Amino acid sequence: MRIAVNTYSLQPQPTGIGRYTSGLLRELLKRSDIDDVCGLSAGGLIPRAQLLPLLDAIEQPAKPQQRSWRSRLAKLPGAHRAWQMVKDHQARRASRSLEGYCYWEPSFVLMPFNGPSVATIHDLSHVHHPEFHPAYRVKALNQQLPHTYAKATRLNAVSAFTREMLQQQGVSAPVDIVSPGVDDSFFSVTEAQRQNCRQQLNLPEQYLLSVATLEPRKNLERVIAAFTALPETLRQQFPLVLAGARGWHSETIEAAINRLTEKAQAFRLGYVDQSHIPALYANASLSIYVSHYEGFGMPIAESMAAGTAVLTADRTSMPEVAGGHALLANPESVESIRQQLERLLSDADLRDSLANAGNTHADRFRWQLSAQHLVDSLTLAQQEYRP
């Protein structure tokens, strides 16, 4: 099998789709049954030999100018449409030399390609909660996804929940589940790694951990309000540690965080290098991820793999990922979140029980297994494709 993959999401400091693409692409490059893998990019075709160095490069700390150029460009009128036109042009050129390849699009929207194609749909939050996205993103997805649904030989969903949402939208293309994976490093954090992480990030001895981009969809305002409503003794014993880059409309969230940091009850880490993430989870007393809407919810699986109990939301994909091994809260209710937080932070035995069960459950979220599901889907697409 020969695979062409869109590498646009492989940018410095990857999160979400970038990490999904990176994790699966690394596994594809290891497999002896894959004859070739090449990258499609706005700069042209990326040969297999250059893909692993690209994956390694994006894990390096980004320079400030690298982090900011895309955000500045995005604010220019017509920038997204112009960038899409450049990518589409390069994809058309590349597809002429990629006969016999199967195209995997890891980020929603297919580019032009003459051959079998599979697109990964991560969630439909732009449909159900457009208020959580910039208007340009909602408009672009609403315009472009119908073509992807019609053109794709098969689709991938990252959860059974997302597949169900696609089917409710009337999507007729066959949908395979290819979930994100958890890196092996999360399952085997050493004491030395934990101590190094604690020292490098100046972490407290015990803490409540949130790993999420600072944006409205992650529901951090209610999480902070629930934390603030906890008894003072619990807030002092388990300060809130927030790891995640600044996102869209983060101003109100940041103001709420600042009020807690002034009291030494919260620590804001910003974007944390991936090398520290497993130990960051492993050192935590509890992790919280009570988002409004998710297609999967990687922090749930990663926290479980690292052996840390989880409080998450009672809707969309999050109960599916938790598999009955986390406590759930209503993300619309500060009181529900507060009650579950207090219950968990006050009961070490409950946290240990959930952590142990969650660690076993997380074993099903391995990149190797996800890569096999992806290869199975691509193989079916090649077999079913009709020009």
Buried (B, 14 or more C-beta within 10 A) or exposed (E): BBBBBBBBBBBBBBBBBBBBBBBBBBBBBEBEEBEEBBBBBBEEBBEBEBBBEBBEEBBEEBEEEEBEEEEEEEEEEEBBEEBBEEBBEBBEEBBEEBEEBBBBBBBBBBBBBBBBBBBBBBBBBBBEBBEBBEEBBBBBBEEBBEEBBEEBBBBBBBBEBBBBBBEEEEBEBBBBBBBBBBBEBBBEBEEEBBEBBBEBBEBBEEBBBBBBBBBBBBBBBBBBBBBBBBEEEBBEBBBBBBBBBBBEBBEEBBEBBEEBBEEEBBBBBEBBBBEBBBBBBBBBBBBBBBBBBBBBBBBBBBBBBBBBBBBBBBBBBBBBBBBEBBBBBBBBBBEBBBBBBBBBBBEEEBBEEBBBBBBEBBEEBBBEBBBBBBBEBBBBBBEEEEE
